[in-house]
Amino acid sequence: MKFRLAAMTALAVAAVACPAAAGALTNTSVTLSTANVSTPTTVTIAYTTETAMGTGSNTNILIGAFPGLAFTTGNCTNGEITLSVGGAPVGGTFPICGLYGGNSIQVSLPTGVTVPAGANVVVTVPNTRASTGTTGGTYSATIITAQSSGAAVDTATPAPTYAFGAAPAAVPTMTEWAMMILAMLLAGGAAVILQRRRASLA
């Protein structure tokens, strides 16, 4: 399995480098469930197909590489990686489903399952098989649908980006002296208001 996946990745990279024959994946996004480094994360990959899949040799619903992330290498167990089309879960067994090479994935459609052109596809990798890396930053994913040979059918252009490990935004704080001065100003203002009210009532 690992050798087959690696070979398909090489073909996929070549296909992305020459995308003239490929359609386009649109509305692409990669969403992480955490922004922390070195932390288990659920990875949600979403896109809209231009070309129908599951007919002829168009069997790979996803081949992708996700720099900066760390996948647990190996085949997927049944139900571990989920696929939905148009919001409906896709059942059955994936003939090919694997994570490998540190940050790559391949998922092929179950036998008899078709995905029409213009369909919204979502693939989810659980946090038991994925984590953020040690170096935070903004990364770009390579995502394609492909034939059984690995040749690209549709390619995500531009490549979707995702980020983690960014420094938290600074929250303005007040020093103890500033808080004391503010408290005195508020107390003084309250005293003036009370005094004016008493004078108006006299």
N, C-alpha and C positions, 0 to 999 in steps of 0.2 A: 504494500500500500504506500509506504513512504516514498519508494522510488517512482511510483506512478504519479503521485502528487507532485513531487519535485520536478519531474519531466513536464507535467502540465503547467507548472508555474513558469518554467523557462519559455514554453510556448506562449503563455499568456503575456509575459513581459514583451516578447517579440511582437505579439499582436498589438499591444498597446502602443509600442513604438511606431507602428505603421497602422494607424486607426482608420485609414481611408475606407476599408471594406467593412468596417464595423458601424453599427448604429450607436445611439447615445442613450445612456442611462440618465434620467433627469430626476429632479427632486431628491438628490442623494444626500444622505446625512449619516454620520457616525456619532452615536451618543453613548457616553460613559456614565455609569451610575455613581462615580466618585471623581473628585478632582485632586485627590491626594496621590503622592508617589508611592510606589511599592505597596499597593493595596489591591485586594481582589475587587474586580469590577465587572458588572454586566455590560456587555457590548451589544448595542442595538444598531443594526445596519439596515437602512431603508433606502428604497429607490423605486423608480417607475420604469418599466421596460418599454423599449421601442419595438422590439421584435418578439414574436411569440416563442415560447419555450416549451419543451416537452414533445415537440414534433420532429421527426427525422432524427438528426444527430445533435440537435440543440438540447442537450441534457443537463449541462452544468448551470444551475441557477445562481451559483456564486463561486467565483474564484477571487480571492483577495489577499492583500498584504497590508499589515497595519503596523508601521514602524512605531517604536516607542512602547508598544504593548508586549506582554509576555503570555503566550498561550501554552497550556500544558499539552505537549505533543502526544498524539495518539488518535485512534479512531473514536468517533462519537458513539456513545451508548444510545440505545433507543430512547427517544424523547429528550435527550440531553440538550441538543441544539434544536431550537424550534423555528419553523417556517410558517408564515402566514401570507396569503395572497388575497388582496382586497378585504383585509380584515378578518378573513376566515382561516383558522388553523388548517394546515395540510397534514394529514395523517399518512401512515404507511412507513415503510423502511427506506431510508436513503441508501441507494446502491453504493455510493461513495460519500463519506462524511468524515472528514479528518482535520485535525489541527496539527501543524508541523512547522519546522524551520524557525520556531520561536514566535512568529507573528503572522503566519499564513493560514488560510482556511480554504477548503473546497467542499461544496455541497452539491450533489446531483439530485435531480428530481426522482421521487418514487415512480416505479413503473406505472404507466397509465395516467399520470398526473400531467396536465397541461396548464400553461400560464399564458393567457392572451396578451397580445400587444397592448400597451397602455395600462398594464396592471400595476398596482402598488404592492411591492414585495417588502417583507420585513423578516430578517434573519436575526435571531437572538442567541448570543453566546453567554452562558451563565458564568457567574463569578467563581464557580468552582473550577473553571477551565481557563480563566483569563484574569490578568492583573495588570496594573499600570507598572511601567518600568521605574528605574531609579533616577532617570533624568527627565525632569519636567520640561514642557515646552509645547509648541503647536506642531502637529504632524499632519501629513497628507496621506490618505489611503489610496491604494490601487484596487479598484473594484471592476470586475467584468462579469457578464454572463458568457458562456462559452459552449462550443461544440464538445463532443466526447473526446476529440483529439486535443482539446485545449485551445483551439483557435477562437479568438474573441468573436462574439456575436454583437453584444452591446457593451460600450465602455463608458465609465463615469468620467465625463469631461465638462467642467473642470473637476479635478479630484476633490472629494470632500475632506474637510479638515476637522480635527478634534484637538483638545488641549487638556492638560492636567498639570498639577504641580506649580501653578502660578502663585506668586506671593499674594497673600490676602490683602485686600485694600486697607490702607491705614484708616483707623477710626479716630477722629479728633477727640482728645481728652483734655480735661482741665486739671491744672496743678492744684494742690491743696490750698495754696495762697489765693489762687483765682477763685476757688469755690468759697473760701471764707469771705473774700471781698464781695462776691455776688450775693452771698447770704446777707451781709450787712446792708448792701444796697436795697435788697428786697425788704428787709426789716425796716429800714429807714423810710422807704416808700410807703409801706403799710402804715407806719406811725403817722406820716403826714396826712394820709387819706383819712385815718380815724380822727385826727385832730380837726380837720376841715369839717367832717360830718358833725362832730360835737359842737363846733362853733355855729354851724348852720341851724342846729336844733336849739341853741340857747336863745 
